[in-house]
Amino acid sequence: DVLHLIMAMDYHRTQNFSSDVLVDQFARSLPGATVQVHHLLDSASKRYIDQVIERVGDATREGFVLIRCSRDVQLRITESGLPAAVFGQAYPGVELPCVEHDQVAVGRHLAEYALQQGAQRFAIFTHALWRFGDHRMIDSATSTLSSAGVSLDSLKIRSLSPEREVVEQVLQEVMAEGDPPDGFLCRNDFYARIVFEALGSSGNGLPCVVSGSHAPLNGPAPFARVCSSMTLAEEVEHVASMLTEAATRN
């Protein structure tokens, strides 16, 4: 009857799709269910989720979908025994069904595209808070670059908070150094768009910019993107079916 869509607070800053779009898609996949969105602050996430679980009680017609949640939150939901699924990767020790994107493929595609465009010096712009998917993407991208003969001193990795001013400042610093990057491997469209717009207005020629958003195709973008082979509706339908199966087992 009720779907609790639980997501880390940073989701709405760098999301591929807004909360409203996700709510609409889950409502279509779970007709008749009410979708409630919860944005969690890291500092209070465990206490908050405890309160939500307490309100749910022993109800078996309420379930959870977790997006970018911490291991503590995933574990607490697991311990509750309530129906739940992870839209992303489950942490070690978390026994919840999950839908993962192939982050190894994302990292490889990012690096291969930039190499094909002739880039020789690279920068990876990614989240300030790394999660397992980020580790796999970065490992895959750096491995691909290394196999192509790119040396360590030709790669810069920057972990950036989801604030345009911060990204722009770091970009200026990177470009002001000797031999600046000519290939930007961006974790998602948020970082890629800022880099593209800032460098496009500099008048110095635009380096290669590619986004590893791994989101379903969502209209044109001025930069290259790694996209999911599934539509958002298909992805949400898959998550909803896992959640329904978990509810049936309960």
N, C-alpha and C positions, 0 to 999 in steps of 0.2 A: 504493500500500500504506500510505503514511503521509501524513497531512495535518498540517502545522505551522500552527497557528493563532497568529499573531503579533499581539500587541496592546500598545499603550502601557500603562504601569503605571497611568495615571489612569483607564483604562477601568473597572476593578473598583470604583472609588470612586463613579462617577456613571453606571454602565451602565443601559441599559434592560432588558437581560437578562443574567443571570449567565453566567459562563464555562461552567458545567455545562450550562445550557440550550442554549448554542450548540454545545457538544460533542455533545450528544445529537442535535440537529437535523442537524449535519454527518454524524454517524455514520449517520443514517437515509438521508441523501442519497447517501452514499458507502459502501454496505454492504461490509463486509469490511476497510475502511480503519481504521487506528489513528489517533486524533486526539490530538495532543500540543499543549498550550497553553504559550505562552511569553509572559511579561509582561516588557516591556523598560523598564529605567530609561534616561531620556534620556542620562545621562552615560556610559553604557556600552553603548548600543544597537548602535553600529556594530561594536564589538569582539565583542559577543555574537553578532550575526548572522553575522559572519565565521566564528565557531567552528561555528555550526550548519551553514552552507554547506559548510565543510570536512568535517564529519562525513558529510553527505549525499553528497559527492563527485559522481560522474557519474551517480548513480542517476536514472532517469527515471520512477520510480514513487513519487516523493515530491514533494509540492507544498506551496505556501504560500498562505494567505489572510491578508492584512494589514488590521488594523483600527486606526485612529488612529495609524499609524506615521509617523515623520518622513520627510522627503524623502531623507535619507541612506540610510535603511533601504530605502525603495522603490527607489532607484537601485541599491543593492548587490544586491538580489534580481533586478532587471532584468539587471544585468551578469552574474549567475551563469548566466543562460539556463535556469534551472529553472522548471517550470510554476508560475505564480502568478496571483492575482487580488486586487484591492483591494476590500474591502467598505466602500465610501466613495469618496472622490475621489482620483485620481492627481495628483501634483504635475506641474508643467511639466517636460518632458524625460523623464518616466517612461513607458515604453512597456509598460504593463500594462493588461489589461482591468479595468474597474471597474464597480461598481454604485453610482450616486449617488442620494441623495434630492434632490428639487427644493427646495433651500434658499431659493430666491427665493420659492417658493410658501409655504414654512413661515413666513418673515418676514412676508409679506403677510397670511396668515391670523391670525397672532398679533396684529398691529396692528388689523386689521379687527374681530376679535372684541372686543378691549378697547374700541374706539371704539363698537361697537354696544351695549356694556354701559354706555355713558355716561361712560367714563373721560376725564379731561381732562389729567391729569399722569401721566407714565409713567416706569417704571424698567425697564431691561433687565438681568437678572442672567444672566451667562454664564460660560464657562470662563475661568480665569486664562490658559491657553494657547490663543490663538486659532488656528484652522486655516482653510483656505479656505472650508469650509462655514459657519463662524461669520461670516466676512466677508460672504458673500452674504446670510445671514439678517439680519444687522444692517443692511446697506445697504437691503435690501428693506423691513424694518420701519420704518426711519427715513424712507425715501422715501414710504411709505404714510401715515405720520403727518404728514409735511410737506404732502402733497397734501390732507390733511384740515384744514390750517390750524394744526397744532400747532407752536408755536415751539420753538426750540432750548433755551430756558431752562425748558421744561416737560418735558424729557427728561433722565434720568440713566442712564448706562451704567456698570455695575460688573462688573469682571472678578474672579472669586472662586475661590480654591482650593477643592477638594472637601472642606471641613471644616465640619461643622455649626456649630461655635462661631464660625467666621469669618463665615459667611453670616448668622447671627443678629445678630452685632455690627454688621455693615454695615447690615443691615435696621433695627436700632434707630437708628443714626445717620441714615439716610435719613428715617425716619419722624419723627425729632425736629426736623428742619429745617422752616422755614416752608413752607407749601403742599406737604405730602408727596405722593408719588405715590398715585393711586387706581387705577392699572392697572399690574400687574407682568407683564412679558413675560419668561418664564423659558426658558432654553435647553433644559431637559429636566425630567423629573419630580423629579430630585434637588433642584434649586433650588426648583421650584414647591411641593413638599411641605413644605419647611422654611418658606417664606414663608407658606403657607396655615396651617400649624399654629401658627406664632408669632403671626400676626396674628389668627387665630381665637380665641386665648386672651387677647387683649389687652382684649376687651370694648369696643373702640372702633368696631366695625363693620368688616366685612371688605371691602377693596378687591377689584377684579377680579384674579384670578390665572389665568394661562393658560400651559400648557407647550407648548413646541415640540419635544417629544421625537421626533416623526416615527417613532415605533415602531409596530409592529402593535398592534392593540387587545389589551390584556393585563389584562382585568378592569376593574372600575369604579374611578374616581378621584374625589376630592371637588372637583376643579378641572377646568376645561376643558382639552382637549388637542388638539394637531394630530397626527393618526395617519396611518400609512401605509395605502394602499388594499390592500396585499398583506399576507398573513399572514407570520409569521416563517418558517414552513416553505416558503412560496413564494419568499421572498427568498433563503433559504439554498439552495434547489434551483437558483435562477438562478445564484448564485455558483458552486455546485458544477459546473454544466454548463459555465460559462466555463472553470473550472479543468481540467475533463476535456478540453475542446477544446484548451486550451493544451498539455496533456500529449500529446495525439495529434499535434499539430504537431511536438513535440520528437522 
